[in-house]
Amino acid sequence: MTTYEHQLDHVAVPSRDIAASVRWYVEKFGAEVLYQDGTWAFLKLGQGKLALVTPSQHPPHVAVRVGAEALREHALAAGKPVDQHRDGTAGIYIDDPDGNQVELIYYPADRTIYDKPLE
């Protein structure tokens, strides 16, 4: 496998109530809401990002940002198709040696909701 630069992108934690969890992180830590719906929220918190996820939609995980070619190679090596996400990103989930979920996530330029100005 080719060597690529990888960056820590976000940590995802489970939430029973996305809206209440968003309020808590905004009020306690000044988090900025990047995206929110009924099953998932994405927050900017200091230098990092936090995903709040409902267990029925997403597993708790650590996400590593990768480029398009690295994602393709990892998906091929894992025998997994690349998932297209509602926010315009693409990715796969793999397990680390201890069974922790790791998401490999790719942000296509000018094709994610994060590239668009807030209205």
N, C-alpha and C positions, 0 to 999 in steps of 0.2 A: 504494500500500500504506500502511496506517495505521502510524504510528510507535508502537512499544511499548518498554517497558523490557526489556532482555536482560541476562543475567548469565552469566559464565563458570561452567559447572557442573563439568566434569571433563575430564581428558585421558586418552585410551585408548592404551595401548602394547601391542604384541604380546608374547606369552609362549609358549614351547614347553612349559612345565610350570607350570600355574596354581598348584598347591599349593606347589611350590618357590619360585615368585616371591612368593606371599603370605608364606610364612615369612621370606623375605629382607627384604621391606619392613616386616614386623612387628618382626623382630629388629633391623634397622639403624636404623629410623626411628620405631618405636613406632606404626606404622599400626594403625588400628582396622578390623576386617573388618565391613563392612556387609552383604555378601552374598558367597557363594562357591559355585560348583559346578564341574564338571569342565571347562567351557569359558569361564568368565568369573568374575571377582571384582571387587568394588567396595570400595575402601578409602577411609577418611577419613585424610588425611595433613595434619596442621596445619590451615590454613584452607581447604584444597582437597580434592578427591577425585581418585582415580586408579582407572581401570578397567584391569584386566589381561585381555587378550582373546586367544583363539586365532585365528590368521589365517583359519581356515576358517569361523569363526562371525561375526566382526566385523572391520571394517577399523580400522586405527589412525585416530584422529580427535580432534578437539577438540569438546567439547559445549557448546552454549549453551542455558541454561535460558530457556524462553519460556512465556507463558501460552497458554491454550486457543485463544483467538481468533487470536493471532499464529501459532500452529502451523497452524491451518486455512488462514489466508491464505498462509503460506509454502508449504504443501502444494499449494494450488490454483495458485499462481504457478509452482511447479516441475512441476506435472502429476503429482504422486506421491501415492499413498494413505498415510494415517497408519498406521504400524505400532504394534500393541499389544505391549508387552514383558512378559516373564515376571515382572518385578518390579513391574508395575502402571503403569509409566510409558508414555508414548506419544511417538513421534517420527518424524522423517524424516532421511535423509542427503542433503546437497547438497554440491556442490563449490564451493570458492572459486575465484577467477580463475586460481590456480596449480595447480588440480587436487587440492588438499588436501581431505580429507573433513571436513565439519562436520556434527555431529548437532544438530538442534534438538529439545530434549527438554522434555516437559511432565510435571509431577508432579500428577496429580489429587488433591485433598485427600481424605484418609481412604481412598485406594484403592491405595496402594503398600505394599510390604512394609516400607518405612521408617517408616510411620505406626504399625506394630504393635509392641508391647513385645517385647523379646527374651525367649525362654522358656528 
